[in-house]
């Protein structure tokens, strides 16, 4: 559970007079492999990240040094699995798979596979996952977030995500930050900041222009923004097969008349 209130103020209610949209200041960049199709990203320490990557035959679970992207520990998934989002809770790592209906549970330290969990049928696909320190929050690419018990893997609640009464779909990779769920939207350069109690999008973060030009052109093949993690009072942001992980600090917000697409 992450508490970063000084940098990321919690907005409990929506703004009826306009849409709050944050931008960013790029602080520095770290190397990232353009072979790795990032599906989930978490910080283990200020110097170490854990990443889940996708694609059939190429999916992995990785522990990496942030500074130079060197591998500390790596596990390849079975070729039948397409790796998706990842989170850590109580000494375990939870890694989703895409269409296989499975969640892989590992010992966080050793990456030993402890359990293969069948997802409930109402979760059609595995996309993103995060935790508030007690429960698991899972997306499937729709406008729903499923709240799951880590004890028996039952669905406790389903959160419909909306902004001004409009469903916000394509919810992808997640991060829990200071009482909010931050969600990548598939094929979008915006991140939604969601109130987990109401499902309302309180504000947005605009990452237009974050990636380098050579990465920008690769969006046509699916190499989109996907990966949020907190580093002290800043963010790490990357994408699928991007050349860099960016450390950023938020600026703003501005008030827009309409929500971003």
C-alpha positions in Angstrom: 0.0 0.0 0.0 1.5 3.3 -1.1 1.1 6.7 0.7 2.2 9.6 -1.4 -0.2 12.3 -0.4 2.1 15.2 -0.7 2.7 14.7 -4.4 -0.6 13.0 -5.4 -3.5 14.7 -3.6 -6.5 12.6 -3.0 -9.6 14.0 -4.7 -12.5 12.4 -2.9 -15.2 14.0 -5.1 -15.4 14.7 -8.8 -15.2 18.3 -9.9 -18.6 19.4 -11.2 -17.2 22.5 -12.9 -14.6 20.8 -15.1 -12.3 17.9 -15.6 -9.0 17.9 -13.6 -6.1 16.8 -15.9 -2.5 16.6 -14.6 0.6 16.6 -16.8 4.2 15.6 -15.9 7.8 16.7 -15.7 10.3 14.1 -16.9 13.0 13.8 -14.3 15.2 11.0 -15.7 15.1 7.8 -17.8 16.3 4.3 -17.1 16.9 1.6 -19.7 14.2 -0.9 -20.7 14.3 -3.7 -23.2 12.4 -3.4 -26.4 12.0 -7.1 -26.3 9.9 -7.0 -23.2 6.1 -6.5 -23.6 5.4 -4.9 -20.2 2.1 -5.9 -18.6 2.8 -5.2 -15.0 5.3 -3.2 -13.0 6.0 -2.9 -9.2 8.8 -1.4 -7.1 10.4 -3.8 -4.5 12.8 -1.1 -3.4 14.2 2.2 -4.6 16.6 0.2 -6.8 14.8 -2.9 -7.8 11.7 -3.5 -9.9 9.6 -6.6 -10.6 8.0 -6.8 -14.1 5.5 -9.1 -15.8 5.8 -9.4 -19.5 3.4 -10.8 -22.1 3.1 -12.6 -25.5 2.9 -16.3 -26.0 6.3 -18.0 -25.7 7.9 -14.8 -24.4 6.1 -14.2 -21.1 8.3 -13.8 -18.0 8.4 -12.8 -14.4 11.5 -10.6 -13.8 13.3 -9.0 -10.9 15.6 -6.3 -12.3 18.0 -3.6 -11.2 16.3 -0.3 -12.1 19.6 1.5 -12.9 20.8 -0.8 -15.7 18.0 -3.3 -16.3 20.2 -6.2 -15.3 18.4 -9.3 -14.3 18.5 -10.5 -10.6 16.0 -13.3 -11.1 13.8 -14.4 -14.0 11.2 -17.1 -14.6 9.8 -17.9 -18.0 6.1 -18.8 -18.1 4.8 -21.9 -19.9 4.3 -21.2 -23.6 0.5 -21.6 -23.1 0.4 -18.5 -20.9 0.3 -14.9 -21.9 1.5 -12.9 -18.9 -0.4 -9.9 -17.7 -0.6 -7.7 -14.6 1.3 -8.3 -11.3 1.1 -7.2 -7.7 2.7 -8.2 -4.4 0.9 -8.8 -1.1 2.0 -10.4 2.2 5.2 -12.0 0.7 3.5 -13.3 -2.4 3.4 -12.2 -6.1 0.2 -12.5 -8.0 0.5 -12.6 -11.8 -2.5 -12.7 -14.1 -2.7 -14.4 -17.5 -4.7 -13.1 -20.4 -7.2 -15.6 -21.8 -6.2 -18.7 -19.9 -8.4 -17.9 -16.8 -5.5 -18.4 -14.4 -3.6 -16.4 -11.8 -0.1 -17.6 -10.9 0.9 -17.1 -7.2 4.6 -17.1 -6.3 6.8 -16.7 -3.3 7.9 -13.1 -3.7 11.5 -13.8 -2.6 12.3 -16.9 -4.6 9.7 -16.8 -7.5 8.7 -20.3 -6.5 5.3 -21.1 -8.0 3.0 -21.8 -5.0 -0.4 -22.0 -6.6 -2.2 -21.7 -9.9 -5.6 -20.2 -9.3 -8.6 -20.5 -11.6 -10.2 -17.0 -11.9 -13.9 -16.7 -11.4 -15.9 -17.0 -14.6 -17.2 -13.5 -14.5 -13.6 -12.2 -15.0 -13.5 -12.8 -18.7 -9.8 -12.1 -19.1 -6.8 -11.1 -16.9 -5.5 -7.6 -17.6 -4.4 -5.5 -14.6 -4.0 -6.1 -10.8 -3.1 -4.1 -7.7 -3.7 -4.2 -4.0 -4.6 -1.9 -1.2 -2.7 -4.1 1.3 -5.7 -6.2 2.1 -7.6 -7.1 -1.2 -6.7 -7.7 -4.8 -8.2 -5.4 -7.5 -8.4 -6.9 -11.0 -9.4 -5.6 -14.5 -10.5 -7.5 -17.5 -10.5 -4.7 -20.2 -14.0 -3.6 -19.5 -15.2 -0.8 -17.2 -15.3 -3.1 -14.2 -12.8 -3.6 -11.4 -13.2 -6.8 -9.4 -12.3 -6.9 -5.7 -11.0 -10.3 -4.7 -10.2 -12.0 -1.4 -6.5 -13.2 -1.4 -7.6 -15.9 1.1 -10.2 -17.8 -1.0 -10.1 -15.9 -4.3 -13.8 -15.1 -4.2 -15.2 -11.9 -5.7 -16.3 -9.6 -2.9 -17.4 -6.6 -4.9 -17.5 -5.3 -8.5 -16.7 -1.6 -9.0 -18.1 0.0 -12.2 -15.8 2.8 -13.2 -17.4 6.0 -14.5 -16.8 9.6 -15.2 -19.8 11.9 -15.2 -22.1 8.9 -15.6 -20.1 7.6 -18.6 -18.5 4.1 -18.4 -14.7 4.2 -18.6 -13.7 1.0 -20.3 -10.4 -0.6 -21.5 -9.1 -0.5 -17.9 -5.7 -2.1 -18.0 -2.6 -2.1 -15.7 -3.3 -0.8 -12.2 -1.4 0.8 -9.3 -2.8 1.7 -5.8 -1.5 5.1 -4.8 -2.6 7.0 -1.7 -6.1 5.6 -1.5 -6.8 5.8 -5.3 -6.6 3.2 -8.1 -4.5 4.5 -11.0 -5.4 2.8 -14.2 -3.8 2.6 -17.6 -6.4 2.7 -20.4 -5.5 0.4 -23.3 -4.3 2.4 -26.3 -4.5 5.7 -24.4 -1.9 8.1 -23.2 -4.0 9.0 -20.2 -4.1 7.4 -16.8 -7.4 7.5 -14.8 -7.3 8.2 -11.0 -10.2 6.3 -9.6 -12.0 6.5 -6.2 -12.2 2.8 -5.2 -15.3 3.4 -3.0 -17.5 5.0 -5.7 -15.7 4.0 -9.0 -15.7 7.6 -10.0 -12.7 9.0 -11.9 -11.5 11.9 -9.9 -8.9 13.2 -12.3 -6.6 12.2 -15.2 -2.9 12.2 -15.9 -1.9 13.2 -19.5 1.3 11.4 -20.7 1.2 12.7 -24.2 4.7 13.2 -25.4 6.3 11.0 -22.7 7.8 8.4 -25.0 10.6 9.1 -27.6 9.8 9.4 -31.2 11.0 5.9 -32.2 8.7 4.5 -29.5 5.8 6.7 -30.6 5.8 5.1 -34.1 5.5 1.6 -32.6 2.0 2.2 -31.2 0.6 0.8 -34.4 1.9 -2.7 -33.3 0.6 -2.4 -29.8 3.6 -1.0 -28.0 1.4 1.3 -25.8 1.7 3.0 -22.5 1.4 0.2 -19.8 3.2 0.2 -16.5 2.9 2.4 -13.4 5.0 2.1 -10.2 5.8 4.6 -7.5 9.3 5.6 -6.6 9.5 7.5 -3.4 7.3 10.6 -4.1 7.5 10.2 -7.9 6.3 7.8 -10.6 7.9 5.3 -12.9 6.1 4.9 -16.2 6.8 2.7 -19.2 5.2 0.8 -22.0 5.2 -2.4 -24.0 8.6 -2.8 -25.7 9.6 0.7 -24.9 13.3 1.6 -24.8 13.0 3.5 -21.5 11.4 3.6 -18.1 10.7 7.2 -17.2 10.8 8.8 -13.7 8.3 11.6 -13.7 6.7 14.1 -11.3 3.2 15.4 -11.7 2.4 19.0 -12.6 -0.9 20.9 -12.6 -3.8 20.2 -12.7 -5.5 22.0 -15.5 -9.3 22.2 -15.8 -10.6 20.8 -19.0 -14.2 21.1 -20.3 -14.3 17.4 -21.3 -12.7 14.2 -20.2 -9.9 12.8 -22.4 -10.6 9.9 -24.7 
